[in-house]
Amino acid sequence: MISHIDEVRAILRDAQSVVFFGGAGISTDSGIPDFRGGQGLYDSRPEGFSDPPEYLLSRRCLSSEPEKFFRYYRENMLYPSAKPNAAHLALAEMERRGKLKAVVTQNIDGLHQAAGSRNVLELHGTTAVNYCARCGRRFDGKAVTSAPGIPRCECGGMIRPDVVLYGEGLDGDVFDRAERAISDADVLIVGGTSLTVYPAASFVEYFGGEHFILINKTETPYDGLAEYIFRQSLSEVLPMLVC
């Protein structure tokens, strides 16, 4: 039995509003690599690419070298066979039982929705949606995955993923809703994120509730604020917290 699980379950049973704020670590057990972990995408150079991911996933790369952008994006950011793991399913069950009010995620993989979560605030957008940069028409994921080279709309415009690239700001409406959800929560569960990437990491600072629970395999800059810290995987801990 993981230490303090029963204490945290008691907290969640009495809670009125629980919010989960997570990052790439929740999806690693679904076969999607982390970004900044020991085997993370940012610690490697995939074959055929010499530029860093921060450039390859940037607005500048999309504008100046779109062929390179889409090749890297298709090969390293899309995981169509990935399925929700026990952590995603546990959060969906918490929401179904009326405890979890929102999932605030830095992920773009759509696994929270696939697991059944309904109130998901995607800070960095989603690979499931694409749009024409010229006319604004929206497309599903196949518009990018099935197109050779640069995907094009019927109007001739480039179809791009509805994700926040380096050099772009977060969606203001999503940002405000996430801030409000965390500010209103009495319990905040943070998991699978290094809490080093801003502005997303700053959301922890909006929390003024009573209980801050952190689930992350490595240390974060906010460990000192957490009431409980678990170093196990999210897919191990979160199912034990469903109550």
C-alpha positions as CSV (number, residue, x, y, z in Angstrom):
1,M,0.0,0.0,0.0
2,I,1.3,3.4,-0.9
3,S,1.9,5.6,2.1
4,H,-0.8,8.2,2.9
5,I,-3.3,7.0,0.3
6,D,-6.0,6.6,2.9
7,E,-5.5,10.1,4.2
8,V,-5.8,11.5,0.7
9,R,-8.9,9.4,-0.1
10,A,-10.5,10.9,3.1
11,I,-9.6,14.4,1.8
12,L,-11.2,13.7,-1.6
13,R,-14.3,12.2,0.0
14,D,-14.9,15.5,1.9
15,A,-13.9,17.7,-1.0
16,Q,-16.5,19.9,-2.8
17,S,-14.4,20.8,-5.8
18,V,-11.3,18.8,-7.1
19,V,-9.3,19.9,-10.1
20,F,-6.5,17.9,-11.8
21,F,-3.7,19.7,-13.5
22,G,-1.4,17.5,-15.5
23,G,1.2,17.1,-18.2
24,A,2.9,14.6,-20.4
25,G,3.6,12.1,-17.6
26,I,0.0,11.0,-17.5
27,S,0.3,9.6,-21.0
28,T,3.6,7.8,-20.8
29,D,1.8,4.6,-19.8
30,S,-0.2,4.9,-23.0
31,G,3.0,4.7,-25.0
32,I,3.4,8.4,-25.6
33,P,6.9,9.6,-24.7
34,D,7.5,12.4,-22.2
35,F,9.2,15.6,-23.3
36,R,11.7,16.3,-20.6
37,G,12.1,12.9,-18.9
38,G,15.3,10.8,-19.2
39,Q,14.1,9.4,-22.5
40,G,12.2,12.5,-23.5
41,L,11.7,13.9,-26.9
42,Y,13.7,16.9,-26.1
43,D,16.7,14.8,-25.0
44,S,17.1,13.2,-28.4
45,R,17.4,14.1,-32.1
46,P,15.2,11.8,-34.2
47,E,16.8,10.5,-37.3
48,G,16.8,13.0,-40.1
49,F,16.4,16.1,-37.9
50,S,19.3,18.2,-36.7
51,D,17.2,21.1,-35.4
52,P,16.0,21.2,-31.8
53,P,12.3,20.4,-31.1
54,E,11.8,23.9,-29.9
55,Y,12.4,25.1,-33.5
56,L,10.7,22.1,-35.3
57,L,7.5,22.7,-33.3
58,S,7.6,26.5,-33.7
59,R,5.5,29.0,-35.6
60,R,8.7,30.1,-37.4
61,C,9.4,26.6,-38.7
62,L,5.8,26.2,-39.8
63,S,6.0,29.4,-41.7
64,S,9.5,29.1,-43.2
65,E,9.9,25.3,-43.6
66,P,6.5,23.8,-43.5
67,E,7.6,20.5,-45.1
68,K,10.1,20.0,-42.3
69,F,7.5,21.0,-39.7
70,F,4.9,18.5,-40.9
71,R,7.4,15.7,-41.3
72,Y,8.5,16.1,-37.7
73,Y,5.0,16.6,-36.4
74,R,3.6,13.5,-38.1
75,E,6.6,11.3,-37.0
76,N,6.9,12.5,-33.4
77,M,3.6,14.1,-32.1
78,L,0.9,11.9,-33.4
79,Y,0.0,8.6,-31.7
80,P,-3.2,7.4,-33.3
81,S,-3.0,3.9,-31.7
82,A,-2.6,5.3,-28.1
83,K,-5.4,4.4,-25.7
84,P,-6.3,5.9,-22.3
85,N,-4.6,4.2,-19.4
86,A,-5.7,3.7,-15.8
87,A,-4.9,7.2,-14.8
88,H,-7.1,8.8,-17.5
89,L,-9.9,6.3,-16.6
90,A,-9.6,7.1,-12.9
91,L,-10.0,10.9,-13.5
92,A,-13.0,10.2,-15.8
93,E,-14.6,8.2,-13.0
94,M,-13.9,10.9,-10.4
95,E,-15.8,13.3,-12.7
96,R,-18.7,10.9,-13.2
97,R,-19.0,10.6,-9.4
98,G,-19.2,14.4,-9.1
99,K,-15.9,15.0,-7.3
100,L,-13.6,16.2,-10.2
101,K,-14.8,19.5,-11.6
102,A,-12.2,19.9,-14.3
103,V,-9.0,18.5,-16.0
104,V,-6.5,21.2,-16.9
105,T,-4.0,19.6,-19.3
106,Q,-0.9,20.6,-21.1
107,N,-1.3,17.5,-23.4
108,I,-2.6,17.5,-27.0
109,D,-3.3,13.8,-27.3
110,G,-7.0,13.8,-26.5
111,L,-6.8,10.8,-24.2
112,H,-8.7,12.5,-21.4
113,Q,-11.7,12.8,-23.6
114,A,-11.3,9.3,-25.0
115,A,-11.4,8.1,-21.4
116,G,-14.7,9.8,-20.8
117,S,-13.7,13.1,-19.2
118,R,-16.0,15.9,-20.3
119,N,-14.7,19.2,-18.8
120,V,-11.2,19.1,-20.2
121,L,-9.3,22.4,-20.6
122,E,-6.5,21.9,-23.2
123,L,-4.0,24.6,-22.7
124,H,-1.9,23.7,-25.7
125,G,-4.8,22.7,-28.0
126,T,-5.3,19.2,-29.6
127,T,-4.0,17.1,-32.5
128,A,-7.6,16.1,-33.1
129,V,-8.5,19.4,-34.6
130,N,-6.9,21.3,-37.5
131,Y,-7.9,24.4,-39.4
132,C,-7.1,26.3,-42.6
133,A,-4.8,29.2,-41.9
134,R,-6.5,31.2,-44.7
135,C,-10.3,30.6,-44.5
136,G,-10.5,29.1,-41.0
137,R,-12.3,25.9,-42.0
138,R,-11.9,23.2,-39.5
139,F,-10.7,19.6,-40.2
140,D,-10.2,16.4,-38.2
141,G,-6.9,14.7,-37.6
142,K,-7.0,12.8,-40.9
143,A,-6.5,16.1,-42.8
144,V,-2.9,16.1,-41.6
145,T,-2.2,12.4,-41.3
146,S,-3.5,11.4,-44.7
147,A,-2.1,14.3,-46.7
148,P,1.3,14.0,-48.5
149,G,3.6,16.9,-47.7
150,I,1.9,20.1,-46.7
151,P,-1.9,19.6,-46.1
152,R,-4.0,22.0,-48.1
153,C,-7.6,23.3,-47.9
154,E,-9.8,23.5,-51.0
155,C,-9.2,27.3,-50.9
156,G,-5.5,26.7,-51.2
157,G,-4.6,27.6,-47.7
158,M,-2.4,25.5,-45.5
159,I,-4.1,23.3,-42.9
160,R,-2.4,23.5,-39.6
161,P,-2.9,21.7,-36.3
162,D,-4.9,23.5,-33.6
163,V,-2.0,23.3,-31.2
164,V,0.0,26.1,-29.5
165,L,3.4,26.2,-31.2
166,Y,6.5,27.8,-29.8
167,G,6.2,31.5,-30.5
168,E,2.4,31.5,-30.0
169,G,0.4,32.4,-26.9
170,L,-2.2,30.3,-25.1
171,D,-5.8,30.7,-26.0
172,G,-7.2,33.5,-23.7
173,D,-10.5,31.9,-23.1
174,V,-9.0,28.5,-22.1
175,F,-6.5,30.2,-19.9
176,D,-9.2,32.1,-18.1
177,R,-11.3,29.1,-17.6
178,A,-8.4,27.1,-16.3
179,E,-7.4,29.9,-13.9
180,R,-10.9,30.1,-12.6
181,A,-11.3,26.3,-12.1
182,I,-8.0,26.1,-10.1
183,S,-8.8,29.2,-8.1
184,D,-12.2,27.8,-7.1
185,A,-11.0,24.3,-6.2
186,D,-10.5,23.2,-2.6
187,V,-8.3,20.3,-3.7
188,L,-5.7,20.5,-6.5
189,I,-4.1,17.3,-7.8
190,V,-1.0,18.0,-10.0
191,G,0.6,15.1,-11.8
192,G,2.9,14.2,-14.6
193,T,4.4,17.6,-15.1
194,S,7.8,19.1,-14.3
195,L,6.2,22.5,-13.5
196,T,9.0,24.3,-15.2
197,V,7.3,25.4,-18.4
198,Y,5.6,28.8,-18.3
199,P,3.0,30.1,-18.4
200,A,1.4,26.7,-17.7
201,A,3.4,26.1,-14.5
202,S,2.1,29.3,-13.0
203,F,-1.4,27.9,-12.7
204,V,-0.3,26.3,-9.4
205,E,0.0,29.8,-8.0
206,Y,-3.7,30.5,-8.6
207,F,-4.6,27.7,-6.2
208,G,-5.8,29.1,-2.8
209,G,-7.6,26.0,-1.6
210,E,-6.8,23.7,1.4
211,H,-5.1,20.6,-0.1
212,F,-2.4,20.5,-2.8
213,I,-1.5,16.9,-3.8
214,L,1.5,16.3,-6.1
215,I,2.1,13.1,-8.1
216,N,5.3,13.1,-10.0
217,K,8.3,10.8,-10.3
218,T,10.8,13.6,-10.1
219,E,11.1,16.7,-8.0
220,T,9.4,20.0,-9.0
221,P,9.9,23.6,-8.0
222,Y,6.6,23.4,-6.2
223,D,7.3,20.4,-4.0
224,G,7.5,22.6,-0.9
225,L,3.9,23.7,-1.3
226,A,2.5,20.2,-1.6
227,E,0.7,18.6,1.4
228,Y,1.3,15.1,0.0
229,I,3.8,14.0,-2.6
230,F,3.7,10.6,-4.5
231,R,6.6,9.5,-6.6
232,Q,4.8,6.6,-8.2
233,S,3.2,6.7,-11.6
234,L,-0.1,8.3,-12.1
235,S,-1.6,5.1,-13.4
236,E,-0.7,3.5,-10.1
237,V,-1.8,6.3,-7.7
238,L,-5.0,7.8,-9.3
239,P,-7.0,4.6,-9.4
240,M,-6.4,4.2,-5.7
241,L,-7.9,7.7,-5.1
242,V,-11.2,7.1,-6.7
243,C,-13.9,7.3,-4.0
